[in-house]
């Protein structure tokens, strides 16, 4: 069955046709965000009383996860009556959207102390860092939890107006913040920081680097934030040159990935090397090397590892290994 939402063709409720390949995690949820509903002033009261509403909880940037003895972890999605009374009082919320006749709402309960929190949690559940479980969650669960995490991080960091310093208030179902000062009323919208991440190749080898804070032996693609007045292609070239002194050409876009750790969108590229002699920037990376296809395929035997499976970096590398780029 083919579903049309906002003129998106949905396949099995996921808009996979938008991506030529296997889509990155934390995106392509198939969620209808229903942005028009955000304008409804009584949306919260309406959805609290709707039996088709499901709530996901966020606590200090962690997500409530069910971990059964058998089976895979999943996001805990509570009905209104299942939310413990002491966890309901909050002004931090976000209306996420609708899928398969169910409404989804995120609630941030970071103000609840840890002792009180643990007394009220559903059986076999706990608050986990999304990065610990994201790769083994259902795609939809990973998407809505990353969505919540990003919005609540933004809300937590905008409690005061950046113009006049007054307190702010949440509006538009969690998607807008307004200064309370009547002479200011500055609106603020959710922020996403764009970052480029690129796989540089030279015939049958690729350029990978590592930072000292990463686990021992892990190598990944180079990456960096976009600067003002800079195109994405320029950012790719600048970052590679800054970190490895390698010049690139033929920069081509591959895919993107929401990365709410804390608030980025990763924009993936491939780039062909114009020069190959590495001069590492010690302040940027601990090591940078060229690796052949055979070496990357044998990383585990070499005492090395690739980036996490839920990352676009891993996707770029595996696509290159398959010659699918």
N, C-alpha and C positions, 0 to 999 in steps of 0.2 A: 504494500500500500504506500502511495506517495502522498505526503502531507505538504501543504503550502502554508508557510507562516512568514509574513513580511516579504513575500515573494522569494523565500529561500526554498529550494527543493530539498526535502528532508528524506533521507534514506534510513529506515529503521529508527526514525526520530533523531538522527544525527546528521548534520549538514556536511557529510564527508566529501560531497562533490566540490566543495570550495577548495579542496587541497589535493594536489596531484601526488599521492603517496599515502603513507600512514600518518595520520595527524598527531601532532604533539599533545602530550598530556596537559591538563589544566585548561584546555580549550575544546571547542566543538562539543558543547554539552547538549545541544538541542533545546536549551531552555529558552522559552519565549519571555523576554524580560519585561514585556508589557509596560513600557515606559509611560504610557498614557495614564496608567493606574497611579503613578507616583503623584499626579496632580490632585488626586482625590483626598480631601482633608481628613476624612473619616476612614481611611483605608485600614488603619490598624485595628480599630474597633470592629470593622466589618470582617477582617480576616481572623481575628481572635475567636469570633463566634462561628466561623465556617468549619464544618467537620472535615473539609477537604484541605485544610491548611496543615502544613508540616513545618516544624521549627527546628533549626540547627543551631547549636550553641557554640559560642566562642569564649574562651577564657584565657586572657593574657597571651594572645596570639596562638593558642592551641585549640584544637578542634575535638569535639566529643565523638569518640570512636567506640563502636561495639566490637569486642574481640571475643567471639565465641570459641569454645574449646575445639570445635571442629569447623572448618570452613575459613573464609577470608574475612579480614576486618571490613567494616562498613561504617558510613556516617550514621550517627543516631539521628533519626528524624522523629520528633515528638509531636503528638497531637496536643492541643491546647491544655486539655485536662491532665496530661501526663507531665507537664512542667511542674517541678516542685515549687510550692508557693514562695519559698524564700529566694528563688532564682528569677522570679518574674519581674521584680522591681528594677527597671533600667530605662534610661532614655536613649540608649544606644541600640539601634536596630537598623535593619535594612530589608526592604522588600526585594526579593531576588527575582521572582517571576513565576511562571506557570509551566508545567509539563504534564501531559497525560491526565488532565483534569485536576491536578493537585497544585496548590499554591505553596510557594516556599518563602520562608521568612527567616532571617538570621537575627539572633539576639546575642549581644555581648554582655557577659556577666563578670567582667574582670574585677568589679568592685567587691565581689564575694570573697571572703577569706578562704584559704585552702582547707582548713578544718571543716568549716561549714559546707564547703563544696563537696567534699568527699563523703559526707553523711547522706547526701541527697541524690547521688548519681544512680542511674539505672544499673541493674545487675550486669556484670561482665563488660563494663564500659569505663573509660578513663579519658582524660584530656591528653592528646598526643600532638607532638609537632608534626605538621602535615608532611614535612620532608622525610620523616621516618616511615610513613605508611603510604604516601601518595602513589608510589609505583605499583602497589598491589591493591589499590582501591578500584572499584567500579569507576569508569570514566565520568559518569554523571556526578557521583559523590565527590570525586577529586575536584571537579569543576566548581561545584557550589561551595565547597569548603575553601577553595582558593579565592573565590569571589568574596566570600565573607571576610576572610583574613585581610585582604587588600583594603576593603571598605572600612573595616574597624580600625586598622592601623592608621588610615587617613583621618578618621573621626577622632581617635585618641590624640593625634598630633595637631589638631586644629580646635582645641577647646577655647582658645583666645584669639581674638582678631589680630591679624598681622599688620593692620593699619593703625588702629587706635588702642589695642590691648584689652578691649572689653571682652566679656564672655560671649560665647557664641551659642547658637541653638540649631539643632538638626531639623531639616525640613525635607520636602520632596521624597518622603519614604526612605530617608537615610542617604539620599544621593546629593544633597546640597546642605551647606552650612552657612548660616547668616549671622553677622554681627548683631548683637542685641541693642547696641547703642543707636538710638533713634536718629542721631545726626550722621551716622556712618552707614549702617545696614549693608556692609560689604558682603557680597555672596562669594562663597568658595566652593569649588567643584572637585570631585575626586581626581587625584593626581596619579599619573603613571609616568615613570621615568624611562625613556627609550634607551636601549643599549644594543650595540651591534655585537654579534658573535660570529666568528668566521673561521672556516677551515681553509687554510692556505695549502695549495698543492703544487708539486713540481714533478711532473710525469708520474712515477709510481711511488711517490712518497708524500707525506704530509707533515706540516709543522705543528707540533704540540708543545705546550709548556706547562709549568706547574708553579703554584705559589707555596710558600713555606708553611702556611697554615693548613694546607690540605693533608689528607692522610698519606702516609708514606707510599711512594711509588705511583701515585695517581697523576696522570697527564690528561690535559684537556685542550680544547680549542682556545684561541686567544679571544679576548672580549674587552669591551670598554663602553663607557657612556658617550652618548652623542653630545656634542657641544653646541652652543648657540651659533647660528649662522652657518651651519655645516650640513652638507648633504650626507645621507647614509653611506654612500660610496666613499666620500672623503673621510668619514669617520673610520671606516674599515681600513683604508690605506694608512691613516695617521696612527691608529692603535697598533697595527702590525709593525710599522716602522719604529714607533716609540719603544715597543717591548723587545723587538728582535733585530731591528735595523734591516729588515727585509722590505724591498719594494714590491708592490703587487700591481696587477692589471686584470682586465676581464672580470670585474667584480659582478657577480650575479646573485640575485635574491633566491633563497630557497624556501623559507617558511618562517613563521613567528610563533612565539609561545608566551602566554601570560606567566609571569614569574613573581608571585607576591611575597618575595623574601628580601626586602619588605614590599616593594611597589614598582616593579619593572615590567617592561614588555621586551622580550628578547627577539631581535630581528636577525635571522640567520642568513648568512651569505657564504658563497664559495669565492675564492680569489686565486688567480694564478700568480705564481712567484715570478718577478722580473729579475730578482737577484737572489742568491742562495747562501751567501756567507753570513752567518749569524754573529751579531754582536749584542749580547744580552744586556738589557737594562736591569741592573741589580735591584733598583728600587721598585721595579714593576713585577719581576718574576724571579723565582729561584733558579729555574732552569728552562731552556728552550732547546729542542732537538728536532731534527728531521727523522722520521720513521718510515720505513718501507711498508708496503702492504703486508708482506710476510711477517715483519716484526710486530705490527699492530695485532695481527691475528694470533700471535703467540705471546701476547703481553703477560698472561698469567704465568707462563713458564719463565719469563724474564724478570719476574718479581715486580711487575708493573700492573696498573689497572686503568680502565677507562672511566670516564665520569659516570655519575649515577644514571640509572635507566630512565628516570622520569625527566631528564634534561634534554633540551634541544641540542646541546653539545654532543650527546651520545647519538642522537638522530643523524646529525651531520656526518659523524664518523662512520656510522654503520651504512648510511646511504653511499658514502664513498667506497667502502669495502665491497658493496654490491654493484659498483659502477652505476648507481641509480641517482645521478645528480646532474 
